[in-house]
Amino acid sequence: MVLTDMIVRIWAGLINGFFQLLYHQFSFMYDWVAALVSGGKWKRWVIESRLFILSEPILEIGFGPGYLQQYFLSRGKQIFGLDESRFMCRSAKKRLQKSNPNRRQSGLCRGIAQALPFANNSFSTIVMTFPAHYALDEKTIKECQRVLNPKGKMVILLAVRHGGHSLYKRLIRWLFGITHQNPNIGDIESVWTQRYSDKGFRVEQIWHQFGEDYLWFILAEKRSIPFAKG
């Protein structure tokens, strides 16, 4: 049992290290790996978040390659983005410039979610798709509370539950599982609700059907009554 736990921890460390490299120095491989472990659905999963984003201006934290940015900008929506990775910032800016060369500047910046470089009450919606550990950081949640308008909303695409029973579907589930991109959802549902509720949000969890798969969304609305600091 001890040996098994050790192997699991080592594997988890290796996977986390790989994804750190993938999001930074190996960012040129990101789209390929994301498509591989999702069966080509990664981009469509991310864009499906649009269904819950009803108000502007929008802030996307952790925009990665910039697909959601590209989607909303192409429809004339007011969206901004923040990402910690300089490699992803560079990649996304190139993508947006290529898709809309007449746009003089993008609304993208580099920074961390725990210290958002925006004024109070700046956004109506904050969106995160498949975020890392920072999304549960109390500093991140406080910062999101601060920059959201009264009754502003957070839309977090957290995970996917794969459906289907074909050999291909089973292979995709296996790939998604060994990369730790499919968490033990039953163990953490209450954690998300509690953490965001404690910081002044009204939380709803939704399983949204997408073909044979189900996308797990956390919807957190800012309460109008200010929360106590500290």
N, C-alpha and C positions, 0 to 999 in steps of 0.2 A: 504494500500500500504506500509506504514511504517512497519507494523507488518510483512508483507510478506517478505520485504527486510531483516528484522532482522532475520527471520527464515532461509532464504537462507544463510546469513552470518554465523549463528551459525552452520548450517549443513555443510557448506564449511569448517569451522574451525574444526569440528569433523572429517570430512573425511581427511583433511590434517594431523591432529594429528594421526589418525589411520594409514595412509600410512607412517608417520615418524616412528612409532613403528614397522610397518611391514618391513620396510627397515633396522631397527636396532634390537631392542631387540626381536621382533617377526619374525625375518627373516626365522626361521624354517617353518613358514606358508606361505611364499611368493609365492612359486611355486603353492601351492594349491589355494590361492586366485586369482593369476594371471590367472590360468587355468579356474577358475569359471567365472570370469567376461569377459573372452575372448572366452568362448566356446571351450577351449582347444587349442586355436591357438596362444597364446602368444609367445611361443618359436619359432614357425614357422614364425611369423611376424618379430621377432628380426633377425632371420637368413636370412630372405629375403633381408636384407640390403646388403648382399654379392653382389647382382647384380650391385650395384653402387660403390663397393670398388674394384678398378682396380689396385692400386699401393701400394707397400710396401716401408718402414715399416708402420705399422698401429698402431694408438693409439685409444683405446676405453675408453672414459670417462663415468664413471658410468656403469661399467660392470655387476653389480648385481650378479646373480648366476653364471655367466661365460659361458653362452651357446654360445655366439658368439666367445669368446676366444677358447672354445673347438672345435668349427667348423673349425676355421682357423688353429689352431695348428695341428689338425688331418690331415690337407692337406699340412703341411710343410710350412705354411705362417709365416712371421715375424710380430707378433702382441704383443703389450704391453697394459697394462690396468691400469687405476687409478680410485679409488672409495673412497668416504669419509667415508663409513661405515666399521668399523672393522669387523662387523658381516658378511657382504657380502664378504669382503676380505678373511676371514677364510673359508666361504662356497665355494667360487669359487676356492680357492687354493686346497681344498680337492677334489673337482670335477675334476680338471685338473690332480692332482696327481693320482687319481683313474683311469682316462681314459688313462693316459700315465705315468706309474710308473717309466719308465726309464729316464724321464726328470728330471734333477737334480734341477732346479729352474724355477719358473714361472716368467713371465715378469710383474707381478702384484705389485702394490704398493698402499699405502693409502695416500690420499692427496685431495686437493680441486682444482676445475677447475680454480679458480681465481688466482692460484699461482702454475702453473705446474712445477714440479721439473725436467725439461728437457732442454737441450741446444737449442739454436736457430737452425732452419732448420733441426730438427731431424726426422720429419715424412712426408710421402707423403699423408697420409690420416688420418683424425680424424673422428671417428664415435661416435654418441650418439643415443641411442634408448629410446624413451619415457622419455626424460630428464625432470628434475624438473626446477624450476625457474632460476637456475644458468646458463642455456644455453643462456638466453637473457641478462645476466649480462655483461656490457661493459668490465669489467675486464677479464671475461672468453673469450670473443671474441678477445680481444687484445692478450691474452696469446696463444690462438689457432693460431692467425696470426703469432705470434713470432716463435712458434715451428714447423710450417709447412714449407716444402720446397717451393721454388718459384713455383708458379702454383699448389701447393698442394691443396687438396680438403677436405671439410667437408661434411659428409653425416649424416643427422639428420632425423631419423624416428620420426615424431612428434605426429601423431594421426592416427586414423582409422575411416573410414566412413563405417558403417555396411550395407550390402545389404541383400536381401532376405525378404520374407513376411510370412514365416511360423511362427507358434506360438513360436517355439524354438528361431528363429532369433529375434522375437520381445522381448522375454524375455532377450536375451543377450544384445540387444540394451538398454533395461531398466536398466539392471545391470551396464552396462558400463556408462550409463548416470548418475545414482545416485552416482557413485563413482567419478564423475567429471573427468573421463578419456577421455571424448569426448567433447572437448571445442567448443565454438561457433566460428567455423573456419573463417567465413566471417569477424569477427571483428579483427582478429589478423594476417591474411595473410600479410597485408602491413607492420605490425610492424616488422615481421621477416626480410622481404626484406630490409626495411629501416635501421634497426639496424646493420645488417651485411654489407650492402653496405657502410654505414658510416665508417666502420672500415676496409675497404680495400678488400672487397670480391665482386665477381660477382655472383649474386644469381639467382638460378632457382628453381621453385617449381613444383613438379611432383606429380600427383595422379596415383599411380601404382596399377593396378588391381591384386587382389589376391583372386581367386575364385569369390565369390559374394561380397567381400569386396574391399575397396580401401584404400591403405596406403598413407599417406601424407608425402612426403620426401622434405626436404630442402637440396639442393645441392649448396654449396658455394665454389667457386674457388678463391684462393688467387691471387690477382693481382700481376704482376711482379714488379710494381712500389711501393716502400715503402709508407705506409700511414703516415700521419703526427701525431706525438705523442702529447698527451695532452688531 
